[in-house]
Amino acid sequence: MPDRDVEAPPEPSARREAAFYAGAILTGLFLVRLLGASWSSHFPAVWPDATFAHEGYLAVAAKSPFRPSFYNAFRPIGYPFLLWTVGRNTQLTVVAQAALYCAGVGALIVTALRVMQSRAVGVITAALIAGIAVQAKFALWTTQILSESLAISLGFCALAAWWRFAAEPTRARARWGILFLVLWLVVRDAHVLPATVVFVPVILLVAGFGKHLGAGIRRTLAIGAAVVLLTAVYSYFAQSSSHRATLSFHNFVGVRVLPDRQLTNWFADHGMPLDDALRSRTGKSGLDDDFYKSTDPTFAKYRHWARGAGPRALAESLVVQGPHYVSLLNDDLPSVLRADVKYYDTQGVYDRLPREMPLQLGGPTTRAGLTAWLALAAAALAAALVLAVKRRRGLGVVVFGATALLLTLFELYATWVGDPLEVQRHLVGTLSRLSVILVVIIASAVDVGLDVWRSRPPPEEPPPPPPLPWERKFEAEYESKVSAGA
């Protein structure tokens, strides 16, 4: 007989059960709408596997994780690993992608409902996140054999994990956040630089100065920063040995640098062998004329530079030429934000799901919309910071929102600069996370504001006014006329 009674775990409330079943039904309906009409097609791989027979995702997956060549192949290991786990069956891959996508969105929705103090704000936030997710421009990638879907899903999971950690830090939540972040890093090389430049310094600062977190959590965060740095080092050497970034660099030189006089002069000063042959590549990508696999001796010096000092010059230019790049990006924002990638939609998803939310509630789609969203987010962060300092709590959510926003904006900037070919496809994951982050930041500030308003102390009742002279005289006369024996 046990010494003490073991308390039974509390049963979930009826409301939570109803929400669970409603979410399951809605998820099932979404999956039927997303995949049902295309099920018979088996979701064949279109791009890049149809063009790169030996360098596509399926070809890398065929190597298997048990061969060293898998880890320095032409593609980052994240998506080929998913393909390998399902036996390179594209139909099963799409099912897995769709399930992961729903899981990532579900994690964000559940987090919003649990973290927000106001139920109304939580429900509205969850509805906006769901509205972002059901847009065709994001959901269609679950039907393609491309890394974009996995990148979007893991990005959502990482956001949910770090959001929960920011609201209530624990070692377990820190570990989940680090795990999803590392998985997100190995899916696309474009994720590595933003995480290294933004996430690592912030997490080290939190680990160093967040004494209130406790030694265990701070140690976990420091280890997580080290793991992210090791992942970045691995990614750098894998790219160098496989030359998988060479095609992107050819695109950068042909489409970004050579048509722009300022950039041409700057890169020429930093070793780019500018001659008539290279000038002939102006406006051309690395795929034009199969230039990425050319061995023409005329471009021998350029190829040597492109595989050596060129990428380092590109990284330096992100800082030195930053204002010029930002000006060019600002001109290109309308086409980037519109993100109408219907030409990738081989399964008719655009015909079955909404294209976008009204009033840009599903994320900014115009330059003015982005400006408005960012202005609201900046104001929300500032207000939440003031309230967090005043109340001495809630600072973690402010740090989370600011870090996630800065990381995503830097990723938008670096990806746009570094790989201009099919830039809308390359940025679809960035824009999906940006939409979610902006909603989370603004909703969190509103939630904190409502909590402050509700918890304000009740107003003190003013003391009664002193009696007037005639009142005192009346009371004195009345008391004198009333005797004890009356």
N, C-alpha and C positions, 0 to 999 in steps of 0.2 A: 504494500500500500504506500503510495507516495506521501512524503511529508507534508506537502501542500497541494492544494488543488491547482491544476493547470487551467488557466483561463482560456476559454475557447476563442478562436479568432473571430472578430466581429463580422457579421454577415454584411455583404454589400447592401447599400440602401436600394430601395426600389427604383429611385430616380437614376442611380448609376447603372443598374441593370437595364433599365429601359433605354438609357443613352447608349449602352454597349450594343444592344440588339439593333437599335436604329442605325448606329454607325455601321454595323455589319451589313445590314440590308442596303444602305446607301452605297457602301463600297462595292457590293455585288452588282448593283445596278450600274454603277460607273464602269466596272470591268466589262460587263456585258455590252454596254454602249461603246466602250473603247475597242474591245477585241472581237466581239461576236461576229460582226459582218466580215472580218478579215481572216477568220480562223482557217478557212480552207486554203488560203494562200501559203500557209506554213511560214510566212514572214521571211522570205529569202533575203540574204545579205546583198545589199545593193552597192553601198559605198562604205569604205574603200576597198573591200575585198574583191569586188568585181574588176577593179583596176589593178590593184597590187596583189597578184596571186600569191606571191611569196612573202609579202610584207604586211598583209592585212591582219585583222584581229583573229580570224579563224586559223590562219597559218601560224601565228605565234602560239595560239592555244594548242595547236597540234604538237608543239615541242614538249608540253607538259611541265609542271613545276619541278619535276624530278631531274630535269636536265639543266645544267648551268647556263646554257644558251638562252633559256627562257627569261633569265633575269637581266640580260642586256640585249634583248631583241629590239626590233624596230618600233615596238609599241610598249607603253607603260604596262606593268604587269596586272593592274587591277581588273580591267575588263577581260583580257584573255583568261584570267583565272576563273572568272564567272563562266565563260564559255566552256572551259575545261571541266568544271564541276558538273555540267549538264551534258557532257559528251558531245559538245559542239552542235547540239541540236538547236537550230534557230527558233523553233516553235517553243521549246521549253525555256529558252533564254528569254523570249518575250514575256512568257508567263511569269518567270522569276523577276524580270524587270518591273512588270506592272505591279506585282505583289510588293516589291521593295519600295516602289513609288508610293503606293497607298500606305505602307508602313511609315515612311518618312513623313507624309502629310498627316497621318493619324497621330504620330508622336508630337508634332507641333500643335495639333488641335487639342490633344489631351493636356499638354503642358500649359496652353493658354487657359484652359478651364480650371486647372489646379493652381496655377501661380497667381492669377488675377484675384484681387480681393473682392472686386465687384463682379457679381455674376453676369450682369448685363454687359459689362465691358468684355468679359471673357467670352460670352456667346457671340458678340459682334466680331471680336478678333478671330474666333474660330471660323465664323462664316466667311470673313474676308480671306483667310488662308485657304479655305476650301474653294472659294471663288478663283483665287490665283491658280490653284492646282488643276482645276477642270478646264482651263483655257487650252485650246488646241495647240497653240504654239509651244507649250511646255509638255503636255501629255503625249503628243504624237511621238516623242523620242522613245517612249517605251516600246513602240512597234518597229524600231529600227535597230539593226545590229551595229550600234555605235556606242561610244563611251558616254555620250551626253546624258542618257537616261540614268546610268549608274552614278554619274557625277551629281546630277540634280538630287537624287534620292539620298545619297550619303551626305550631301551638303545640308539637306533638311534634317537628317538625323543628328548631325553634328550641332546644328543650331539648337535643336530641342535639348540635347544633352547639356550644352553649355548654358542655356537659358535656365534649366533646372538647377544647375550648379550655382549660377549667379544668384538665384532666388533663395536657395538654402544649400550652402556648400557642404559637401561630404566627400570622403575619399572615393567612395564608389562612383559618385557622379563625375568626379574628376577623371577617373579611369575610363568611364564610358565616353566622356568628351574627347579624351586623348585617342582612344581607339578609333572612334568614327573620324576624327580629324586625320589620322594617319592613313586610314583606308581611303579617305577622300583624296589625299595627296598622291597615292600611287595609281589613281585612275587617270589623271591628266597631269602632264609636266607643268602646264600653265598654273596649277595651283601652288606649286612649291615656292616660288619666289614671294608671292604675297604673304603666305603663311610664315615664311622665314623673316621677312622684313617687318611684319606687323604683329603677328601672334606671339612669336618667341620673345621679343622685348617686353611686351605687356605681361605675359605670364610670368616672366622672371621678376618683373617689378612687383607683381602681386605676391609671388612667393617670397620675395625679399622683405617687403614692407607690410604684408598682411599678417601681422602678429596675432590678430584676433582669430585667425583661421585655425591656429594650432599647428604644432610641429608636423603632425602626420600629413595634413592636407598640403602644407607648404612643400614638404619633401616630395609628395606625389606630383605637384605642379612642376617642380624643378626637374624631376625625372622625365615628365612629359615634354618639357622644352628640349631636353637632351635627345629624346626619341625623335622629335620633329626635326632637329638638326641632323641627326644621323640619317633620317629618311631623305633629307635634302641633299646630303653628301652622296648617298647612294644614287639618287636621281641624276645628279650632275655627272657622275662617272658612267652611269648607264647610257645617258645621252651622248657622252663623248665617245664611248666605244662603239655604239650602234650608229652614230651619225644621224639619229632620227630627227634631230632639230635642223639638219642641213636644208631640207626642203622649205621649212618655215623661214629660214634665214634668206634663202634665194627669193622667196616671196617678198620678204621685207625689203631687200635691196632693190628689186625690180619695181615694186609697187609703191613703197614708201619713200625710199631714198633718192633714186635716180630722177624721178619727176620733180623733185623739190631741190632748188638750187642751194638753199641754206644747208640742208642735210647732206647733199652731195659734197659740198665743200668741207663740211665738218668731218665726214667719214674719210674723205680723201686725205685730210690732214692727220687722220688716225690710221693710216696704213692701207686704205682701200686702193687697190691698183686701178685707178681710173684711166681707161684708154678707150679707143674707138670701139673695140670689141665689147667692152662692158657697157658702154653707152648704148649699144644696139639692144640691150636688154631693158631699156627704159619702158616702164608700163607693163612688162611681161612677168608672169609668175614663174616659179620653178617648174611647173608642169608644162608650160608652153614649149613646144619643140622637144619635149622630154629632156629639158635642160638639167633636171636634177640628177640624171644618170649619164650625162654627157661626159666624154673623155677628150673633148676637143682641146688640143694643146694651146690654142689661143687663150683659153681661160685658165691655164694652169696656175698662174700667180693668184688669180682671184679665188680659185678653189682652195688653194693653200691658206689664204687669208680667211676665207669663210669657215674653214674648219679649225682655225687657230685663234688669231687675235680678233677676228670679226665679231664673234659673239660677246667677247669681253667689251669691245667698243660699243656694242648695242646696249649692254647693261649700263655702261657709263653714260651713254646718251640719255637714258631714262631720267637721269638727274640733271645733266648739263643742258640738254635740249628740252627739258620738261615744259617750260612755257610755250615753246613752239609746238610741241606735240599736243598739248592741251588745246591750243588754238585750232589745230587741224581736227582734233577729236570733236570739238564743239561744232565745227562745220558739218561733221559726219553724223552727229547725234540723231537727227531725224530718221535716217535710214537704219541706224543701229537700234534705236528704241522701238521703231515700228515692228521690227523682227518678224516680218511676214515670211516665214520659211515654208510656205505651202509647197514649194517645188521639191521639198524633201518628203512630202507626205505621200508615200506610195500606197498607203492603206486607207485613204479617204477619211482620216480622223477629222480633218477640217469640216467635213460635211456632217459630222455627228456630234461635235462638241462646240461650245461657244468659242468664237474667235477671241473676244476680250470682254472684260467687265465694263459696264457703263461708267462714265465720269472718271475713267482711269482709276477706279477702285482696285483693279487687279494689277496695279503697278503703272509707272509712268510710260507713256507711249509717244510723248512729244517733248521737245526741249522745254517748253513752258511747264508742262506737267512735271518733269524731273525737277525743275527749279522749285516749283511749289512744294513737292514732296520733301526735297532736301531742306528747304526753309522751315517747314513744319517739324521735320526731324531734329534740326539744330535747335529750334526753340524748345522742343520737348525735352531734349537732352539737358539743355541749360536749366529748365525749370525743375526737372527731376534731380539734377545735381544739387541745386539750392535746397530743395526739400530734404534730400538725403543727408546733406551736411547738417541741416537744422535739426532733423529728427534722429541723426546718428544711426540710421539704418536705411537699407535700400541702395547703398552705393554700388553693390555688386552688379545689379541690373543695369545701372548707368554705364559702368565699365564694359559690361558685355555688349550693350547696344552700340557704344562708340567704337569698340574694337571690331565688331562684326561689320559695321558700316564702313570703317576705314579700310579693312581688309578687302571688302568687296569692291569698293571704289578703286582701290589700287589694282585689283585684278582686272577690272574693266579697262583701266588705263594701260596696263602692261600688255594685256592680251590684244587690245586694239593696235597697239604699236607693233608688237612683235610678230603677229601673224595675220596680215591683212587679207589673205585669201579666205573666202567663206567666213568672213568675220562675224556675220550674224549667227551662224551655227556655233562658232567657237564661244560666243558670248551668251548663248541661251541659258546655260546654267548660272552664269553670273547675274543675269537679269532676273531670273526666277528667285534667287536668294535675295537680291536687292529689293524686290517687291515685298517679300516676306519681312525682311529686316525693317524696312520703313514702317510697315504696319505695326510690328512689334514695338518699335521705339515709341511711336506716337500713342499707341494704346496703353503702354506701360505708364507713360507720363499722365495720361487721363486717369488711369486706375489709381495712381499715387495721389493725384489731386483730389479725387473723390474720397479716398480713404482719409486724407487730412481733413477734409470738410466734414466728414461724418464723425470723426473722433475729436472734433473741437469741443472744448468745455462748454457747458451750458452757460448762457449769460447770467450774471449775477443780478438778482432783483435789487433795484435801488432802494435805499432806506426810506421809510415814510417821512414826509416833510414835517418839520417841527410845527406844533400847534400854534395857531394864530392867537394874538392877545385876547380877542373877544371870546375865543374858545376856553382859554384858561379862566377868564372872569366868570363865564357861565358855569363851568364845573365847580369853581369855588363857591359860588352862591348856591348851587344845587346841593352840594355836600353840607353846607351850613344849615339848610332847611330840613334836612333829613336827620332826625335824632335817632339814637340807638333804640329807644323804646317805642318808636312810631309804628 
